[in-house]
C-alpha cells in the first residue's frame, strides 16, 4: 500500500498511508537534530502503533522514514 506526501503549512514533512490509518512525520528540532514519528490509528487493520525516534541529521531521518514505510506498509490484500 503506497504512502503519499501530505501538503502542510507546518514546519514538518508528513506522509500518509493509502488507507488513511497511518502517518509518518519528520521535523527539525531547534538544536538541528530531527524527530521521526509514526502514528498508526487503533482502527488500522494492523492495529495501533506509535513510534518516535530522534536522529542527528536529515539523511538519517530520511533513511528511517524509508525503513518505516516498508516496515509499516500493508499489502493490498490485507487492507480489504
C-alpha positions in Angstrom: 0.0 0.0 0.0 1.6 3.3 -1.1 2.4 6.3 1.1 1.9 9.8 -0.3 3.3 13.1 0.9 0.8 15.4 2.6 0.9 19.1 1.9 1.1 21.1 5.1 1.8 24.7 6.1 3.6 23.5 9.2 7.3 23.1 9.6 7.5 19.3 9.1 7.2 16.8 6.3 4.4 14.2 6.5 3.3 11.1 4.6 0.0 9.2 4.9 -0.5 5.6 4.1 -3.1 5.0 1.4 -5.7 3.5 3.8 -5.5 6.7 5.9 -4.8 4.9 9.1 -1.1 5.7 9.5 1.1 8.8 9.1 4.9 9.4 9.2 6.3 12.8 10.2 9.8 14.4 10.2 10.5 17.6 11.9 13.7 19.5 12.6 14.4 20.5 16.2 15.9 23.8 17.3 19.2 22.0 18.0 19.5 20.7 14.4 18.5 17.1 15.1 15.4 15.5 13.7 12.4 13.7 15.1 10.7 10.9 13.1 7.4 9.7 14.3 5.0 7.1 13.2 1.3 7.1 14.3 -1.0 4.3 13.3 -4.6 4.5 14.5 -6.4 1.9 16.5 -8.8 1.3 13.7 -5.9 0.2 11.3 -6.1 -3.4 10.1 -2.7 -4.0 11.6 -3.6 -2.3 14.9 -2.4 0.7 16.9 1.2 1.7 17.0 3.2 4.8 17.9 7.0 5.2 17.4 9.2 8.2 17.8 12.9 8.4 17.3 15.4 11.3 17.4 18.3 11.3 14.9 21.2 13.5 14.3 20.7 14.6 10.7 18.2 14.8 7.8 19.9 12.0 5.9 19.4 9.6 8.8 15.8 10.8 9.2 15.1 10.1 5.6 16.6 6.6 5.9 14.3 6.0 8.9 11.2 7.2 7.0 12.1 4.8 4.2 12.6 1.9 6.6 9.3 2.6 8.4 7.4 3.0 5.2 8.4 -0.5 4.3 8.0 -2.0 7.8 4.6 -0.5 8.4 3.2 -0.9 4.8 0.2 -3.2 4.1 -0.3 -5.4 1.1 -3.4 -4.6 -0.9 -5.0 -7.9 0.2 -4.6 -7.3 3.9 -6.3 -3.9 3.7 -9.6 -5.3 2.3 
